[in-house]
Amino acid sequence: MSQVLHTPPPTRSEPHEDLAVLAARHGLSVSGARPSLPAYVRQLWARRHFIGAFATAKLTAQYSQAKLGQLWQVMTPLLNAAVYFFIFGVLLGTKQGVPDYVPFLVTGVFVWTFTQSSIMAGTRAVSGNLGLVRALHFPRAALPISFCLQQLQQLLFSMGALVVILLCFGVPVSASWLLAVPVLLLQFTFNAGVSMVMARLGAKTPDIAQLMPFVLRTWMYVSGVMWSIDKLARAHHGLPSWVAPVLQANPAAVYIDLMRFALIDSFHAGQLPHHVWLIATGWALLAGVGGFIYFWKAEETYGRG
């Protein structure tokens, strides 16, 4: 007796439908897909309250375990300035020929700390907040921007101490102090742009965060925080003629010297590079716009794998 096996007749089925068409028909989108640049900007603007609240919360929590609390926001840069004054001003003699050296130094330290802290925080903005990145859907650029805003808030808090120091050393209040506002806006834009670049690099290679303190320390030493670039340019010291203009055009030095020009009456316009406001604006636009686009292009990769 033989058994015949019959293949079951094919059943009628719906023609294969492209998954993208099927997703579009049901209003579904790829999770974490990068939106267009205009849409990304709109999403970021819609979350501006989250960015502000996140920055404020981070700032409040930063010194919550310290007994002196928020006073460390002022004490940290002041202690740094005191150390730099002793080493550079007294031992190395960089204060010679620099009028109002203490206001000169403290202003440089405060402004430099804003850039340094913003970039360091931006480097870890994505890699240090993977839980948040993977749990919630939001434009990832909100993280480095909020960290820069946190550092701006800390600087504004510290500016009160800077004003007291300026007055104690005989620096008069003048209308030029209002120039500090556009300087801070330009510097914030620059810092945010560089922070977004470093956030993308840090998200891919977390070890960059270990290298950045050395890079930033070198950058600080060539930015005229503790010494006068203008004095170096006038003294020459056997350096090539292009060294001083390059140092003066360094973005950190540009924002530091613009703030000194705004706040210290003995720091005059002749100590600034030519077209300094154009240079400051150019650095802000180059870093701000370029860094934003560079960060946006990798939006889909943050928090993956």
C-alpha positions in Angstrom: 0.0 0.0 0.0 1.5 3.3 -1.0 0.9 6.7 0.4 0.8 9.7 -1.9 1.9 13.0 -0.5 0.2 16.0 -2.0 1.5 19.5 -1.8 -1.2 21.7 -0.3 -2.5 24.2 -2.8 -1.1 27.7 -2.3 -3.3 30.0 -0.4 -4.1 33.4 -1.6 -2.2 36.2 0.1 -1.9 39.9 -0.1 0.9 41.0 -2.4 4.1 41.9 -0.5 3.9 45.5 0.7 7.0 47.6 1.2 7.7 48.2 4.9 8.4 51.9 4.4 5.0 52.3 2.7 3.3 50.3 5.4 4.9 52.4 8.1 4.0 55.6 6.3 0.4 54.5 6.0 0.1 54.0 9.7 2.0 57.2 10.6 5.1 55.4 11.9 8.6 56.7 11.7 12.1 55.3 12.4 13.0 55.6 16.0 15.8 58.2 16.5 15.8 59.2 12.8 17.6 62.4 12.1 15.1 65.2 11.2 15.8 67.9 8.6 17.9 70.8 9.9 15.0 73.3 10.1 12.8 70.7 11.9 15.7 70.0 14.3 16.0 73.7 15.1 12.2 73.9 15.7 12.4 70.8 18.0 15.2 72.4 19.9 13.4 75.7 20.3 10.3 73.9 21.5 12.4 72.4 24.3 14.0 75.6 25.4 12.3 75.4 28.8 13.7 72.0 29.4 17.2 73.2 28.5 16.9 76.1 30.9 15.5 73.9 33.7 18.1 71.2 33.1 21.0 73.7 33.3 19.6 75.3 36.5 19.1 71.9 38.1 22.7 70.8 37.3 24.1 74.0 38.7 22.1 73.7 41.9 23.1 70.0 42.3 26.8 70.7 41.5 27.7 71.9 45.0 24.8 70.5 47.0 27.0 68.2 49.0 29.5 70.9 49.9 29.1 72.8 53.2 29.8 76.2 51.5 27.3 75.3 48.7 27.1 77.7 45.8 29.9 79.9 47.3 32.3 77.5 45.5 31.1 79.0 42.2 33.0 82.1 43.2 35.8 80.6 45.4 37.1 78.2 42.8 38.1 80.7 40.1 39.3 83.1 42.8 41.6 80.5 44.3 42.9 79.7 40.8 43.5 83.4 40.3 45.4 83.6 43.6 47.6 80.7 42.6 48.3 82.2 39.2 49.1 85.5 40.7 51.7 84.0 43.0 53.3 81.8 40.3 53.1 84.1 37.3 52.7 87.5 38.7 55.2 87.3 41.6 57.6 84.5 40.8 57.8 84.9 37.0 57.2 88.7 37.0 54.4 88.8 34.4 52.7 91.6 36.3 55.5 94.0 35.4 54.3 96.6 32.9 50.7 95.5 33.1 48.5 98.1 34.7 45.8 96.9 37.2 47.3 93.4 37.1 45.0 91.9 39.6 41.8 92.9 37.8 43.6 91.9 34.5 44.3 88.5 35.9 41.0 87.8 37.6 39.0 88.9 34.6 41.1 86.5 32.4 40.6 83.6 34.8 36.9 84.1 35.1 36.4 84.3 31.3 38.7 81.5 30.5 37.0 79.2 33.1 33.7 79.8 31.3 35.2 78.4 28.0 37.2 75.6 29.7 34.2 74.3 31.8 31.8 74.5 28.9 34.1 72.4 26.6 34.9 69.9 29.3 31.2 69.5 30.2 30.3 69.3 26.5 32.8 66.5 25.9 30.8 64.3 28.3 27.4 65.7 27.4 26.3 62.6 25.5 28.6 59.8 26.8 27.9 60.8 30.4 24.1 60.9 30.0 23.4 57.7 28.0 20.5 56.7 30.3 18.7 60.0 29.5 19.6 59.7 25.8 18.3 56.2 25.5 15.2 56.7 27.6 13.7 59.9 26.1 13.2 61.3 22.7 14.5 64.8 22.3 17.1 66.7 20.2 20.4 65.6 21.6 21.9 69.1 21.0 19.9 70.1 24.0 22.5 68.4 26.2 25.7 70.3 25.3 23.8 73.6 25.0 22.3 73.1 28.5 25.8 72.4 29.9 27.1 75.7 28.3 24.1 77.5 29.7 24.9 76.1 33.2 28.5 77.5 32.9 27.1 80.8 31.8 24.8 80.9 34.8 27.8 80.1 37.0 29.9 82.9 35.4 27.1 85.4 35.9 26.9 84.4 39.5 30.7 84.9 39.8 30.6 88.3 38.1 29.4 89.8 41.3 32.7 89.0 42.9 34.6 90.3 39.9 32.8 93.6 40.2 33.8 93.9 43.8 37.4 93.2 43.0 37.4 95.8 40.2 36.0 98.4 42.6 38.4 97.5 45.4 41.4 98.0 43.0 40.1 101.4 41.9 38.6 100.5 38.6 35.7 102.9 38.0 32.3 102.0 36.8 31.8 103.2 33.2 29.4 102.8 30.3 31.9 100.4 28.6 30.8 97.8 31.1 27.7 97.3 29.0 30.0 95.8 26.3 30.3 92.8 28.5 26.8 91.7 27.3 27.6 91.2 23.6 31.0 89.7 24.6 29.3 87.1 26.7 26.7 86.3 24.0 29.5 85.8 21.4 31.5 83.7 23.8 28.5 81.6 24.7 27.8 80.9 21.0 31.4 80.0 20.4 31.5 77.7 23.5 28.3 76.0 22.6 29.6 75.3 19.1 32.9 73.8 20.3 31.0 71.8 23.0 28.8 70.2 20.3 31.8 69.2 18.3 33.4 67.7 21.4 30.1 66.1 22.4 29.9 64.2 19.1 33.6 63.2 19.3 33.2 62.2 23.0 30.1 60.1 22.2 32.1 58.0 19.7 35.5 58.0 21.6 34.9 58.6 25.4 38.7 58.5 26.0 38.9 62.1 24.5 37.6 63.3 27.9 40.8 62.1 29.4 42.9 64.0 26.9 41.0 67.3 27.0 42.5 68.7 30.3 45.9 68.6 28.7 44.7 70.3 25.5 42.8 73.0 27.5 45.7 73.7 29.8 48.0 74.3 26.8 45.3 76.5 25.2 45.1 78.5 28.5 48.8 79.2 28.6 48.8 80.6 25.0 45.7 82.7 25.5 47.1 85.5 27.7 45.2 84.6 30.8 48.1 85.3 33.1 50.2 87.5 30.9 49.8 90.2 28.3 49.9 89.2 24.6 50.2 92.9 23.7 53.3 93.3 26.0 54.8 90.2 24.2 54.0 91.8 20.8 55.8 95.0 21.8 58.8 93.3 23.4 59.3 90.8 20.5 61.7 88.6 22.5 63.2 87.4 19.2 60.0 85.7 18.2 58.8 85.6 14.5 56.6 88.6 13.6 53.6 86.3 13.0 53.4 84.9 16.5 51.8 87.8 18.3 49.0 88.3 15.7 48.2 84.6 15.8 48.0 84.6 19.6 45.8 87.7 19.6 43.4 86.1 17.0 43.1 83.0 19.2 39.4 82.9 20.1 39.9 82.5 23.8 42.3 85.5 23.8 39.8 87.5 21.8 37.0 87.1 24.3 39.2 87.5 27.3 40.7 90.8 26.0 37.3 92.1 24.9 36.0 91.6 28.4 39.1 93.3 29.8 38.5 96.2 27.4 34.9 96.4 28.6 35.6 96.3 32.3 39.1 97.8 32.9 39.7 101.4 31.9 43.5 101.0 31.7 43.1 98.2 29.1 42.7 100.4 26.0 41.7 99.6 22.4 45.3 99.7 21.2 45.9 96.4 23.0 43.2 94.7 20.9 43.9 93.2 17.4 42.5 95.1 14.4 38.8 94.4 13.6 38.5 92.5 16.9 34.7 92.6 16.9 34.7 91.1 13.4 37.1 88.4 14.6 34.9 87.7 17.7 31.8 87.4 15.6 33.5 85.3 13.0 34.7 82.8 15.6 31.2 82.7 17.2 29.5 82.0 13.8 32.1 79.5 12.6 32.0 77.5 15.9 28.3 78.0 16.6 26.8 77.2 13.2 29.5 74.7 12.1 29.4 72.9 15.5 25.6 72.7 15.4 25.5 71.2 11.9 28.4 68.8 12.7 26.5 67.5 15.8 23.2 67.3 14.0 24.7 65.1 11.2 25.3 62.3 13.8 21.9 62.7 15.6 20.9 59.1 14.7 24.1 57.6 16.3 23.8 59.0 19.8 23.1 56.3 22.4 23.3 53.4 19.9 25.5 50.5 20.7 
